[in-house]
């Protein structure tokens, strides 16, 4: 018995052969390499993108804001979307119709705003601009069309500078689609700091040089640190592998909210329970342009209706129904309503309705952030309900036909 125990102990204490100290780590490294290679291959197949993009149709150097080249057509597929067509009329608008006088007997809505109203990443026929006039026509029994002048990066200053274009389309109503971006970038006209122009998108070196110049132009170290942090995060998420991993992680509403609410600095200014200095400054700047825009609409005798739609973070918080006490996804909606109404505009609330839409954050592209086709359809339904509730007499719900009328 003693001899057996001794043999077992000696066997247990025996050392691995020298070659195993090389083979085992090597095998582990090979396994990791193969797994990463498979993930990269799958991400490349699933989240590919085209070399062409919408910037081929845009004038990025116009000091009054990003403009589309008239009569231009281009195609784009980013890693999260199918192939999307962007076609602009002779006035440079993605309107789905030629610019010019409205047809006789038509009630025309002209839409202004930035990328959410423009329909970024969504085929035009599935955008809010295409769907809303169809539903309003059905609901009201009259011929309603919608002429879309919204443009990617068409923030408040750009809307104010190009408001004459909206009026030239002969609107009966102007619809202004707002997001938190329209406030924090209200003063931006031209290329946004986070948007790389076509001239700087050809190579990695060109991109790096462009970003270095951006950082050098910033006034404070805190701005530089925040920008580098933000850009590094976006750079990883924009890669094919990063996109695939982000999609997997953000399928969970809880994990997404935890990740989103951990953002540093003023990046969550728009969902704080209390107004921060950054929030108050954004609102002040936006209010200046809102006054100009509502005044121009009033002088032209055209009602202006503004509506704020949520970004992905706001949608997730509202859909979940609860959030930390130091956050409030509805605060900004209330503050913007006050600005618009106090200066003679009309305001439509849709943010509160997102509390009744389960997992509404899933209707946004997790990395790109823009809403998808399903979101466009949901917001179309919400706006149809609000615009036909009697506040705009011309868009009241048509009375049902009498029995005698039905027999005619």
Order of alpha helices (4+ residues) and beta strands (2+ residues): alpha-alpha-beta-beta-beta-beta-beta-alpha-alpha-beta-alpha-alpha-beta-alpha-alpha-alpha-alpha-alpha-alpha-beta-alpha-alpha-beta-alpha-alpha
